[in-house]
Amino acid sequence: MPLTKDSKTEIIAKFGANEMDTGSSEVQIALLTARITDLTEHFKLHPKDHHGRRGLLKLVSKRRHLLNYLQRTEEERYRKLITELGLRK
């Protein structure tokens, strides 16, 4: 199930520079993380949904590329983002 408009605006408000900032790496990564979390819950109920799993892997790959870019260009923003999202252990 896709993210609702309200949840997207909350994520954009939390991670973006302003309410119109939808293109920054932090916002894109946060939105992808929310979608990945929802899909992970979906696969707990539907373990044989292999087509959906391929989409999940594409989302994870896109998030990984964005995280690599952010780490390469802005180390401090990268560290702040992964602590807020809880991506690393």
VENLIN-V573420 format. One record per residue. N is the residue number from 0. NEAR is the number of other C-alpha atoms within 12 Angstrom. Layout:
[[N | NEAR] [N | NEAR]]
//
This chain:
[[0 | 14] [1 | 16] [2 | 20] [3 | 14] [4 | 11] [5 | 11] [6 | 16] [7 | 26] [8 | 21] [9 | 22] [10 | 31] [11 | 28] [12 | 20] [13 | 23] [14 | 29] [15 | 25] [16 | 16] [17 | 16] [18 | 17] [19 | 17] [20 | 20] [21 | 23] [22 | 18] [23 | 22] [24 | 30] [25 | 36] [26 | 34] [27 | 29] [28 | 37] [29 | 41] [30 | 36] [31 | 34] [32 | 32] [33 | 30] [34 | 29] [35 | 31] [36 | 23] [37 | 21] [38 | 30] [39 | 23] [40 | 16] [41 | 20] [42 | 21] [43 | 13] [44 | 11] [45 | 14] [46 | 14] [47 | 12] [48 | 16] [49 | 14] [50 | 14] [51 | 20] [52 | 21] [53 | 16] [54 | 19] [55 | 26] [56 | 19] [57 | 18] [58 | 27] [59 | 26] [60 | 18] [61 | 23] [62 | 28] [63 | 24] [64 | 18] [65 | 29] [66 | 33] [67 | 21] [68 | 19] [69 | 25] [70 | 20] [71 | 14] [72 | 14] [73 | 17] [74 | 15] [75 | 14] [76 | 24] [77 | 28] [78 | 21] [79 | 19] [80 | 28] [81 | 26] [82 | 14] [83 | 18] [84 | 24] [85 | 15] [86 | 22] [87 | 12] [88 | 6]]
//
